[in-house]
Amino acid sequence: MSTNRRDFLKKSSMAGVGLAFLPNLLNADNKETFNAFKENYMGGFAAPKLDVVRCAVIGVGARGSGHARQLATIEGTEMVAICDLYEDLAKKSADKCKAIGAGQRHKDVKTFFGGEDEWKKMLDTVKPDMVVIATPWSMHAPMAIQSMESGAHAFVEVPIAVTINEMWDIVKTAEKTQKHCMMMENVNYGREELLYLNMCRQGVIGELLHGEAAYIHELRGQMNQADRGTGSWRTYEYARRNGNLYPTHGLGPVAQYMNLARGEDNFERINSFSSPSKGRDLYAKKHFDNNHKWNQLDFIGGDINTSIIKTSLGRTIMVQWDETSPRPYSRHNLIQGTNGTLAGFPTRIALEGGVEGVTDNHHQWAQGDGLDAIYEKYEHPLYKRLGEVSQKMGGHGGMDFMMLYRIVECLLKGQPLDQNVYEGCFWSAVGPLSEASVKSHGDSQRFPDFTRGEWKTTKPLDIVE
Ligand SMILES: NC(=O)c1ccc[n+]([C@@H]2O[C@H](COP(=O)([O-])OP(=O)(O)OC[C@H]3O[C@@H](n4cnc5c(N)ncnc54)[C@H](O)[C@@H]3O)[C@@H](O)[C@H]2O)c1
């Protein structure tokens, strides 16, 4: 072990959880400070194979309960612990896992509940191989960091963390402990997203120039969960923060089409603007008493936020977020190149010279049945292999199951995951950077380079068979 690495390990273990990294590590230019970890770079990291993946879940509310149930069905897992604040949720989830294992595979699913810090007890006593974290956003970073410190791979719901400092702490801890910390971006496993990734890799739309990504999903009804459930904590986020707080569903796939942070290009700058904030206040006034807690809040987050990301190669990505306005769901999912455009919501394709047998030129979209031949030719091999079973198992049309299946498969085979820790941080960094930009009237914010230049040596994601 090199002296540098030894020194770092000694220092960082002294720093412990929530490593006390200096504030200037926020800055993208700190390459020297981190040279000591270069040998620990996690860009294409593969952990040693596991014979059985001993899984724990922290947070089994709307999201985590599905993860626990689906993980329990995947060959090669053993569910070992479930933790939640609430006893009923923890026990219900553990019982479901046991039932799925028919009393054999998931024999001893321990439950932890009743206190904010029960998850720490769980990590210490159960020592799982992997921990799924599906709790409110503010807890993602501390839970991921301590999971890695306790010897587990961490799989964190979106976004991976809330602040840039937390993201650096996650990167450092992953490098120090040599544990995976993957943000679970399920949308990268959508059928359309996989198809477009495959088409981009095969050069169908030429050189990539521009992308559009969004999470537009009207979720005001969550405010009815005033005391428990998603709305009970997420409503405060709209009140306190102004930016794009939930950027990764649209951005993750577009970033992988463009090979951002993977050899070809990287995130460089972002400018962001928010519309006026109206909808949450109106909804609270209409649906809750004057003295209800939602009517005491001043919602500062604009109803719709629009950002433009500029990449190192000068490509652009428009990213939008709106969970408040009355309009249909969309993630945009658009990627435009010198030879055509692939778009989502609905799935549409325009190519220079037209889509063979369907359109005559690029002025029209091929869509619906007109895309049958495209699916025939470019369906992603992973979707061919797992699409049917994933649809049957469900979770956002099968994306959730495919993601969890791939995680377990990679851990069992000792292969790199489909999303590395740096991607989770770059995609999530749009949150705090957009907030900073909005606050400074749209001024451009620079992305920290979580890889410290190593993105140039990182392989693009394979077209996984
Ligand atoms: N990828 C997706 O498609 C998707 C969809 C929905 C939610 N999410 C993400 O999942 C996460 C959870 O969201 P949700 O809608 O399930 O919220 P939720 O409120 O329904 O669930 C969160 C759970 O965490 C538990 N919890 C809170 N503090 C805890 C603590 N200290 N120890 C143990 N448990 C604790 C709560 O009791 C609750 O049951 C969020 O990060 C959200 O962004 C992702």
The ligand as a Tripos MOL2 file, in Angstrom:
@<TRIPOS>MOLECULE
LIG
   44    48     1     0     0
SMALL
NO_CHARGES

@<TRIPOS>ATOM
      1 N1        -37.1810    6.0090   -8.1610 N.am      1 LIG1
      2 C1        -38.4740    6.2080   -8.0670 C.2       1 LIG1
      3 O1        -39.2110    5.9580   -8.9920 O.2       1 LIG1
      4 C2        -39.0280    6.7290   -6.7810 C.ar      1 LIG1
      5 C3        -40.4030    6.7640   -6.5620 C.ar      1 LIG1
      6 C4        -40.8720    7.2100   -5.3200 C.ar      1 LIG1
      7 C5        -39.9850    7.6350   -4.3440 C.ar      1 LIG1
      8 N2        -38.6500    7.6040   -4.6000 N.ar      1 LIG1
      9 C6        -37.6800    7.9930   -3.5610 C.3       1 LIG1
     10 O2        -37.7890    7.0580   -2.4900 O.3       1 LIG1
     11 C7        -37.5180    7.6890   -1.2550 C.3       1 LIG1
     12 C8        -38.6720    7.4140   -0.2770 C.3       1 LIG1
     13 O3        -39.8480    8.0190   -0.7720 O.3       1 LIG1
     14 P1        -41.2830    7.4670   -0.3580 P.3       1 LIG1
     15 O4        -42.2420    8.1130   -1.2890 O.co2     1 LIG1
     16 O5        -41.2610    6.0020   -0.2260 O.co2     1 LIG1
     17 O6        -41.4540    8.1390    1.1020 O.3       1 LIG1
     18 P2        -42.2230    7.4980    2.3400 P.3       1 LIG1
     19 O7        -42.3800    8.6070    3.2980 O.co2     1 LIG1
     20 O8        -43.4280    6.7520    1.8880 O.co2     1 LIG1
     21 O9        -41.1920    6.4290    2.8960 O.3       1 LIG1
     22 C9        -40.0410    6.7760    3.6170 C.3       1 LIG1
     23 C10       -39.9420    5.8280    4.7900 C.3       1 LIG1
     24 O10       -38.7280    6.1100    5.4900 O.3       1 LIG1
     25 C11       -38.9990    5.9170    6.8510 C.3       1 LIG1
     26 N3        -37.9970    6.6440    7.6660 N.ar      1 LIG1
     27 C12       -37.8620    7.9770    7.8570 C.ar      1 LIG1
     28 N4        -36.8630    8.2270    8.7060 N.ar      1 LIG1
     29 C13       -36.3340    7.0250    9.0500 C.ar      1 LIG1
     30 C14       -35.2840    6.6380    9.9130 C.ar      1 LIG1
     31 N5        -34.5520    7.5320   10.5920 N.pl3     1 LIG1
     32 N6        -35.0360    5.3170   10.0520 N.ar      1 LIG1
     33 C15       -35.7680    4.3910    9.3700 C.ar      1 LIG1
     34 N7        -36.7820    4.7110    8.5400 N.ar      1 LIG1
     35 C16       -37.0520    6.0180    8.3910 C.ar      1 LIG1
     36 C17       -40.3980    6.4710    7.0630 C.3       1 LIG1
     37 O11       -41.0010    5.9850    8.2300 O.3       1 LIG1
     38 C18       -41.0970    6.0080    5.7910 C.3       1 LIG1
     39 O12       -41.8030    4.8090    5.9670 O.3       1 LIG1
     40 C19       -37.3110    9.1580   -1.5850 C.3       1 LIG1
     41 O13       -35.9440    9.3860   -1.6800 O.3       1 LIG1
     42 C20       -37.9440    9.3430   -2.9390 C.3       1 LIG1
     43 O14       -37.3530   10.3690   -3.6910 O.3       1 LIG1
     44 C21       -38.1750    7.1610   -5.7910 C.ar      1 LIG1
@<TRIPOS>BOND
     1     1     2 1
     2     2     3 2
     3     2     4 1
     4     4     5 ar
     5     4    44 ar
     6     5     6 ar
     7     6     7 ar
     8     7     8 ar
     9     8     9 1
    10     8    44 ar
    11     9    10 1
    12     9    42 1
    13    10    11 1
    14    11    12 1
    15    11    40 1
    16    12    13 1
    17    13    14 1
    18    14    15 2
    19    14    16 1
    20    14    17 1
    21    17    18 1
    22    18    19 2
    23    18    20 1
    24    18    21 1
    25    21    22 1
    26    22    23 1
    27    23    24 1
    28    23    38 1
    29    24    25 1
    30    25    26 1
    31    25    36 1
    32    26    27 ar
    33    26    35 ar
    34    27    28 ar
    35    28    29 ar
    36    29    30 ar
    37    29    35 ar
    38    30    31 1
    39    30    32 ar
    40    32    33 ar
    41    33    34 ar
    42    34    35 ar
    43    36    37 1
    44    36    38 1
    45    38    39 1
    46    40    41 1
    47    40    42 1
    48    42    43 1
@<TRIPOS>SUBSTRUCTURE
     1 LIG1         1 GROUP 0 **** ****
